[in-house]
Amino acid sequence: MKIYDSIGPNPRLVRMFLAEKGLELPTEQVDLMAGENRGPGYTAKNPFGQMPSLELDDGSVIGETAVICEYVEELHPTPILIGATAEERAEARMWTRHIVLNITEPMSNGFRYAEGLAIFKDRMRTIPHAADDLKAVARDGLALLDVRIAGRQWIVDDRFSLADVVLYANLDFFAGTGQPLDPALENLGAWFARVGARPSAETSLHPAAIASGMRA
């Protein structure tokens, strides 16, 4: 297997998930800034042009970050990052989906339609007038999550999971692109510091991002 890798929060969260698993996979770098992921060489493998992708040994390709992580967990179930039982897996998937729908997706599109507009306007439909509202949706989602994780060490209570990886990789990136975490959200602030202290938080940073001062 190999990973088609690049800068950005989504590739980073897969690298972070792999690091938590203690896995290293061969990688092929795709120049996201130059739009290589939208070119025919890459879209022949991933027709949606999204980053990252996982190419299997038979040449088939899996996209979507959560799906890649789920596949890796099925092959390498320990350490457990999604769940050991049906109930645990359902709980981690529930929190992950809540985070994506209510926080990271509106946050990402808020960035694409505003600070990242010059990059994305010729690659996808952008809605600049929606950027502020999308960022507000993400802030609302974070405020609600801050209440819901009160007294917890991790998003899914006492076990570190995919939900933590997804949220951390996105918050860390967008903090430097106009959407910092509100310091009034003390539960999330303490959680963010705990995740940032894990070795995977630094080892998952892309070399090109480090060179440019980005957290991706």
Secondary structure, DSSP 8 states (H G I E B T S, - for coil): -EEEE-SSHHHHHHHHHHHHHT----EEE--TTTTGGGSHHHHTT-TT--S-EEE-TTS-EE-SHHHHHHHHHHHS--S-SS-SSHHHHHHHHHHHHHHIIIIIHHHHHHHHTTTTHHHHTTTS---GGGHHHHHHHHHHHHHHHHHHTTT-SBTBBTB--HHHHHHHHHHHHHTTTT----TT-HHHHHHHHHHHTSHHHHHTS-HHHHHHT---
